Amino acid sequence: MTHGDEKGADTLMPGLKDILSVLAPFLLGLFTSYLSDKRSTRHDEHSFLADDYKAVLAENRELRKENKELRKELNNYETKH
């Protein structure tokens, strides 16, 4: 590497540092916003699953109740015939 090449690299570094110093706050804001969105999405998915679980439990309870009534009805039918 010649002396001229070293001088070109030295002038490139301050320019790159200037660009990064301007972009860094913007990129950091985007990154933190992305993480925040990801966290709230994960929470929303969990909330959806919890609601779904409650609906399944309620449906199961209802089916057990119907099953009990049908068993009684079948038992009454079998005792009559």
Secondary structure, DSSP 8 states (H G I E B T S, - for coil): --HHHHHHHHHHHHHHHHHHHHHHHHHHHHHHHHHHHHHHHHHHHHHHHHHHHHHHHHHHHHHHHHHHHHHHHHHHHHHH-
